[in-house]
């Protein structure tokens, strides 16, 4: 009888060690995933900033082209400008 209890204790201990290992690995996986998501978010923020900067540049170029066109051919500018603007 004592032998069964000892074997049961060994099995319970082994199960506890396995569960602890699983929890540790799960925590490590979640930590790695969180770090990967943060890296991705940081990269996307950088890309978004670049897109916004390029849009600002395009808007400035567009305004310069509109001014140029208005001095060259004001009627053509009127044709190209959507109504209500």
Secondary structure, 3 states (H helix, E strand, C coil): CHHHHHHHHHHHHHHHHHHHHHHHHHHHHHHHHHHHHHHHHHHHHHHHHHHHHHHHHHHHHHHHHHHHHHHHCHHHHHHHCCCCC
